[in-house]
Amino acid sequence: MSNTSEKSKMKDWFKAVRAQFRRIIWPTKEEAARETAVVLVVTLIIGAVIALLDRGLLTLVDLIITL
């Protein structure tokens, strides 16, 4: 009896998951491409800022050490 009850619960769970997936508003290919491009550009900009800060702080530390 327990096995049938577990199967029923799993079946209900999969039905609920399927229903939730139907409610998702999936982005179009164009939206996904645009958002991906934005993420890549922002990542590159932040990477450049971090690299510049790293180089600047390294130069500052070298200057302090040589004093």
N, CA, C and O atoms as CSV, one atom per row, in Angstrom:
chain,resi,resn,atom,element,x,y,z
A,1,MET,N,N,0.811,-1.189,0.000
A,1,MET,CA,C,0.000,0.000,0.000
A,1,MET,C,C,0.860,1.261,0.000
A,1,MET,O,O,0.542,2.242,-0.672
A,2,SER,N,N,1.913,1.225,0.734
A,2,SER,CA,C,2.790,2.377,0.842
A,2,SER,C,C,3.404,2.717,-0.509
A,2,SER,O,O,3.578,3.890,-0.836
A,3,ASN,N,N,3.732,1.701,-1.289
A,3,ASN,CA,C,4.351,1.899,-2.590
A,3,ASN,C,C,3.401,2.650,-3.527
A,3,ASN,O,O,3.833,3.539,-4.261
A,4,THR,N,N,2.131,2.305,-3.509
A,4,THR,CA,C,1.142,2.971,-4.354
A,4,THR,C,C,0.982,4.421,-3.921
A,4,THR,O,O,0.850,5.309,-4.763
A,5,SER,N,N,0.992,4.663,-2.635
A,5,SER,CA,C,0.859,6.018,-2.112
A,5,SER,C,C,2.048,6.878,-2.524
A,5,SER,O,O,1.886,8.046,-2.878
A,6,GLU,N,N,3.253,6.289,-2.476
A,6,GLU,CA,C,4.450,7.023,-2.879
A,6,GLU,C,C,4.412,7.348,-4.363
A,6,GLU,O,O,4.787,8.448,-4.768
A,7,LYS,N,N,3.958,6.392,-5.184
A,7,LYS,CA,C,3.848,6.636,-6.623
A,7,LYS,C,C,2.844,7.751,-6.898
A,7,LYS,O,O,3.065,8.595,-7.766
A,8,SER,N,N,1.755,7.747,-6.163
A,8,SER,CA,C,0.734,8.778,-6.336
A,8,SER,C,C,1.285,10.153,-5.966
A,8,SER,O,O,1.025,11.143,-6.650
A,9,LYS,N,N,2.049,10.199,-4.874
A,9,LYS,CA,C,2.645,11.475,-4.461
A,9,LYS,C,C,3.640,11.975,-5.497
A,9,LYS,O,O,3.678,13.167,-5.804
A,10,MET,N,N,4.453,11.057,-6.038
A,10,MET,CA,C,5.419,11.454,-7.063
A,10,MET,C,C,4.712,11.954,-8.316
A,10,MET,O,O,5.125,12.941,-8.926
A,11,LYS,N,N,3.640,11.257,-8.693
A,11,LYS,CA,C,2.883,11.658,-9.873
A,11,LYS,C,C,2.293,13.056,-9.668
A,11,LYS,O,O,2.332,13.885,-10.577
A,12,ASP,N,N,1.761,13.311,-8.508
A,12,ASP,CA,C,1.213,14.638,-8.193
A,12,ASP,C,C,2.314,15.696,-8.207
A,12,ASP,O,O,2.109,16.811,-8.687
A,13,TRP,N,N,3.486,15.337,-7.675
A,13,TRP,CA,C,4.590,16.284,-7.640
A,13,TRP,C,C,5.023,16.658,-9.057
A,13,TRP,O,O,5.245,17.834,-9.348
A,14,PHE,N,N,5.143,15.651,-9.948
A,14,PHE,CA,C,5.526,15.928,-11.330
A,14,PHE,C,C,4.465,16.768,-12.047
A,14,PHE,O,O,4.799,17.626,-12.864
A,15,LYS,N,N,3.198,16.523,-11.744
A,15,LYS,CA,C,2.131,17.338,-12.333
A,15,LYS,C,C,2.262,18.791,-11.877
A,15,LYS,O,O,2.077,19.714,-12.670
A,16,ALA,N,N,2.579,18.986,-10.606
A,16,ALA,CA,C,2.729,20.337,-10.077
A,16,ALA,C,C,3.932,21.032,-10.712
A,16,ALA,O,O,3.859,22.212,-11.055
A,17,VAL,N,N,5.036,20.305,-10.868
A,17,VAL,CA,C,6.224,20.878,-11.502
A,17,VAL,C,C,5.912,21.274,-12.938
A,17,VAL,O,O,6.288,22.357,-13.386
A,18,ARG,N,N,5.232,20.407,-13.646
A,18,ARG,CA,C,4.860,20.691,-15.040
A,18,ARG,C,C,3.963,21.931,-15.113
A,18,ARG,O,O,4.128,22.769,-16.000
A,19,ALA,N,N,3.028,22.043,-14.191
A,19,ALA,CA,C,2.142,23.208,-14.175
A,19,ALA,C,C,2.936,24.489,-13.919
A,19,ALA,O,O,2.659,25.521,-14.530
A,20,GLN,N,N,3.911,24.428,-13.029
A,20,GLN,CA,C,4.733,25.605,-12.749
A,20,GLN,C,C,5.569,25.994,-13.967
A,20,GLN,O,O,5.720,27.180,-14.258
A,21,PHE,N,N,6.108,25.014,-14.676
A,21,PHE,CA,C,6.892,25.305,-15.876
A,21,PHE,C,C,6.040,25.970,-16.950
A,21,PHE,O,O,6.542,26.793,-17.715
A,22,ARG,N,N,4.784,25.628,-17.013
A,22,ARG,CA,C,3.895,26.273,-17.992
A,22,ARG,C,C,3.682,27.748,-17.658
A,22,ARG,O,O,3.414,28.551,-18.552
A,23,ARG,N,N,3.796,28.109,-16.394
A,23,ARG,CA,C,3.567,29.495,-15.975
A,23,ARG,C,C,4.775,30.389,-16.212
A,23,ARG,O,O,4.651,31.612,-16.153
A,24,ILE,N,N,5.935,29.811,-16.477
A,24,ILE,CA,C,7.144,30.591,-16.686
A,24,ILE,C,C,7.043,31.357,-17.992
A,24,ILE,O,O,6.619,30.813,-19.012
A,25,ILE,N,N,7.432,32.618,-17.956
A,25,ILE,CA,C,7.486,33.424,-19.167
A,25,ILE,C,C,8.922,33.354,-19.661
A,25,ILE,O,O,9.799,34.040,-19.137
A,26,TRP,N,N,9.161,32.522,-20.671
A,26,TRP,CA,C,10.501,32.307,-21.186
A,26,TRP,C,C,10.898,33.470,-22.085
A,26,TRP,O,O,10.065,33.962,-22.847
A,27,PRO,N,N,12.160,33.926,-22.017
A,27,PRO,CA,C,12.593,35.024,-22.893
A,27,PRO,C,C,12.722,34.542,-24.333
A,27,PRO,O,O,12.951,33.362,-24.600
A,28,THR,N,N,12.569,35.495,-25.254
A,28,THR,CA,C,12.777,35.170,-26.660
A,28,THR,C,C,14.282,35.039,-26.909
A,28,THR,O,O,15.091,35.382,-26.047
A,29,LYS,N,N,14.648,34.545,-28.082
A,29,LYS,CA,C,16.071,34.417,-28.414
A,29,LYS,C,C,16.738,35.793,-28.419
A,29,LYS,O,O,17.878,35.943,-27.979
A,30,GLU,N,N,16.024,36.780,-28.916
A,30,GLU,CA,C,16.593,38.131,-28.980
A,30,GLU,C,C,16.820,38.700,-27.583
A,30,GLU,O,O,17.858,39.308,-27.320
A,31,GLU,N,N,15.853,38.504,-26.685
A,31,GLU,CA,C,16.008,38.976,-25.306
A,31,GLU,C,C,17.166,38.264,-24.607
A,31,GLU,O,O,17.961,38.894,-23.909
A,32,ALA,N,N,17.253,36.964,-24.797
A,32,ALA,CA,C,18.331,36.198,-24.163
A,32,ALA,C,C,19.695,36.643,-24.699
A,32,ALA,O,O,20.656,36.757,-23.938
A,33,ALA,N,N,19.776,36.892,-26.006
A,33,ALA,CA,C,21.039,37.336,-26.600
A,33,ALA,C,C,21.411,38.724,-26.082
A,33,ALA,O,O,22.573,38.972,-25.762
A,34,ARG,N,N,20.444,39.621,-25.999
A,34,ARG,CA,C,20.704,40.978,-25.518
A,34,ARG,C,C,21.158,40.954,-24.056
A,34,ARG,O,O,22.116,41.635,-23.691
A,35,GLU,N,N,20.480,40.183,-23.235
A,35,GLU,CA,C,20.836,40.109,-21.814
A,35,GLU,C,C,22.197,39.447,-21.620
A,35,GLU,O,O,22.949,39.829,-20.724
A,36,THR,N,N,22.515,38.467,-22.446
A,36,THR,CA,C,23.830,37.833,-22.378
A,36,THR,C,C,24.916,38.831,-22.742
A,36,THR,O,O,25.965,38.879,-22.099
A,37,ALA,N,N,24.664,39.631,-23.778
A,37,ALA,CA,C,25.634,40.649,-24.188
A,37,ALA,C,C,25.851,41.665,-23.071
A,37,ALA,O,O,26.984,42.074,-22.818
A,38,VAL,N,N,24.789,42.069,-22.410
A,38,VAL,CA,C,24.911,43.024,-21.305
A,38,VAL,C,C,25.761,42.429,-20.189
A,38,VAL,O,O,26.629,43.107,-19.640
A,39,VAL,N,N,25.515,41.173,-19.855
A,39,VAL,CA,C,26.288,40.521,-18.791
A,39,VAL,C,C,27.763,40.457,-19.174
A,39,VAL,O,O,28.628,40.725,-18.340
A,40,LEU,N,N,28.060,40.108,-20.419
A,40,LEU,CA,C,29.456,40.030,-20.853
A,40,LEU,C,C,30.136,41.390,-20.815
A,40,LEU,O,O,31.281,41.495,-20.375
A,41,VAL,N,N,29.446,42.438,-21.270
A,41,VAL,CA,C,30.034,43.782,-21.278
A,41,VAL,C,C,30.295,44.250,-19.848
A,41,VAL,O,O,31.371,44.765,-19.546
A,42,VAL,N,N,29.319,44.072,-18.979
A,42,VAL,CA,C,29.492,44.494,-17.579
A,42,VAL,C,C,30.632,43.709,-16.930
A,42,VAL,O,O,31.414,44.274,-16.167
A,43,THR,N,N,30.730,42.418,-17.226
A,43,THR,CA,C,31.813,41.604,-16.677
A,43,THR,C,C,33.171,42.108,-17.139
A,43,THR,O,O,34.107,42.198,-16.346
A,44,LEU,N,N,33.278,42.437,-18.424
A,44,LEU,CA,C,34.537,42.970,-18.949
A,44,LEU,C,C,34.887,44.314,-18.318
A,44,LEU,O,O,36.048,44.562,-17.992
A,45,ILE,N,N,33.897,45.177,-18.144
A,45,ILE,CA,C,34.149,46.494,-17.541
A,45,ILE,C,C,34.618,46.326,-16.097
A,45,ILE,O,O,35.596,46.946,-15.681
A,46,ILE,N,N,33.919,45.489,-15.338
A,46,ILE,CA,C,34.306,45.276,-13.937
A,46,ILE,C,C,35.694,44.643,-13.861
A,46,ILE,O,O,36.489,45.000,-12.992
A,47,GLY,N,N,35.991,43.706,-14.765
A,47,GLY,CA,C,37.316,43.101,-14.801
A,47,GLY,C,C,38.395,44.129,-15.079
A,47,GLY,O,O,39.464,44.091,-14.468
A,48,ALA,N,N,38.123,45.056,-16.003
A,48,ALA,CA,C,39.091,46.110,-16.319
A,48,ALA,C,C,39.301,47.038,-15.118
A,48,ALA,O,O,40.433,47.417,-14.818
A,49,VAL,N,N,38.231,47.398,-14.441
A,49,VAL,CA,C,38.340,48.266,-13.264
A,49,VAL,C,C,39.172,47.571,-12.179
A,49,VAL,O,O,40.040,48.192,-11.565
A,50,ILE,N,N,38.908,46.301,-11.952
A,50,ILE,CA,C,39.674,45.565,-10.940
A,50,ILE,C,C,41.141,45.489,-11.337
A,50,ILE,O,O,42.023,45.651,-10.493
A,51,ALA,N,N,41.411,45.242,-12.626
A,51,ALA,CA,C,42.801,45.171,-13.090
A,51,ALA,C,C,43.506,46.517,-12.897
A,51,ALA,O,O,44.661,46.556,-12.476
A,52,LEU,N,N,42.817,47.615,-13.203
A,52,LEU,CA,C,43.410,48.941,-13.017
A,52,LEU,C,C,43.668,49.234,-11.537
A,52,LEU,O,O,44.721,49.762,-11.178
A,53,LEU,N,N,42.713,48.893,-10.692
A,53,LEU,CA,C,42.901,49.084,-9.252
A,53,LEU,C,C,44.074,48.238,-8.745
A,53,LEU,O,O,44.880,48.704,-7.939
A,54,ASP,N,N,44.161,47.015,-9.216
A,54,ASP,CA,C,45.246,46.132,-8.816
A,54,ASP,C,C,46.588,46.724,-9.234
A,54,ASP,O,O,47.526,46.769,-8.437
A,55,ARG,N,N,46.680,47.178,-10.479
A,55,ARG,CA,C,47.930,47.765,-10.980
A,55,ARG,C,C,48.278,49.029,-10.190
A,55,ARG,O,O,49.433,49.236,-9.818
A,56,GLY,N,N,47.283,49.864,-9.939
A,56,GLY,CA,C,47.524,51.095,-9.183
A,56,GLY,C,C,47.977,50.820,-7.765
A,56,GLY,O,O,48.920,51.445,-7.281
A,57,LEU,N,N,47.318,49.895,-7.095
A,57,LEU,CA,C,47.707,49.573,-5.720
A,57,LEU,C,C,49.075,48.916,-5.669
A,57,LEU,O,O,49.844,49.158,-4.738
A,58,LEU,N,N,49.388,48.091,-6.656
A,58,LEU,CA,C,50.701,47.475,-6.717
A,58,LEU,C,C,51.787,48.541,-6.882
A,58,LEU,O,O,52.829,48.478,-6.230
A,59,THR,N,N,51.541,49.510,-7.749
A,59,THR,CA,C,52.484,50.609,-7.942
A,59,THR,C,C,52.640,51.424,-6.657
A,59,THR,O,O,53.749,51.820,-6.298
A,60,LEU,N,N,51.536,51.670,-5.975
A,60,LEU,CA,C,51.572,52.418,-4.718
A,60,LEU,C,C,52.374,51.657,-3.660
A,60,LEU,O,O,53.198,52.252,-2.966
A,61,VAL,N,N,52.147,50.382,-3.534
A,61,VAL,CA,C,52.886,49.574,-2.558
A,61,VAL,C,C,54.374,49.562,-2.907
A,61,VAL,O,O,55.211,49.689,-2.013
A,62,ASP,N,N,54.723,49.412,-4.193
A,62,ASP,CA,C,56.123,49.451,-4.612
A,62,ASP,C,C,56.767,50.784,-4.260
A,62,ASP,O,O,57.916,50.837,-3.821
A,63,LEU,N,N,56.008,51.866,-4.460
A,63,LEU,CA,C,56.519,53.211,-4.148
A,63,LEU,C,C,56.763,53.350,-2.646
A,63,LEU,O,O,57.779,53.910,-2.234
A,64,ILE,N,N,55.855,52.854,-1.840
A,64,ILE,CA,C,56.009,52.921,-0.387
A,64,ILE,C,C,57.191,52.086,0.072
A,64,ILE,O,O,57.942,52.508,0.951
A,65,ILE,N,N,57.366,50.901,-0.514
A,65,ILE,CA,C,58.457,50.020,-0.122
A,65,ILE,C,C,59.824,50.637,-0.445
A,65,ILE,O,O,60.774,50.478,0.321
A,66,THR,N,N,59.920,51.332,-1.564
A,66,THR,CA,C,61.220,51.894,-1.993
A,66,THR,C,C,61.600,53.151,-1.212
A,66,THR,O,O,62.732,53.621,-1.329
A,67,LEU,N,N,60.701,53.695,-0.435
A,67,LEU,CA,C,61.030,54.900,0.345
A,67,LEU,C,C,61.988,54.626,1.432
A,67,LEU,O,O,62.360,55.538,2.171
